[in-house]
């Protein structure tokens, strides 16, 4: 069973780019399940899967605050979130990948 099959929420990566101070920014859109809360997203790692089936574990550092303060209500309403991640595997995550969590 893959990580996404057992996950509470599955997100699609709609954009990914390097953060100027290290790590990467992933722009996510909720695909399946219930939107994760702020504490769930900040508390650890997520599993990322490429369209070809390659898997990566990424550590969440925090949120990119482009559109304002992140809250549980906003995450549930919009289904979108920008997270800052790190890890060797995070460098390969691109648009089209799926992110599931918590891992």
Buried (B, 14 or more C-beta within 10 A) or exposed (E): EEBBEEBEBBBBBBEBEEBEEEBBBBBBBBBEBEBBBBEBBBEEBBBBBBEEEEBBBBBBBEBBEEEEEBEBEBBEEEBBBBBBBBBEBBBBBBEEBBBBBBB
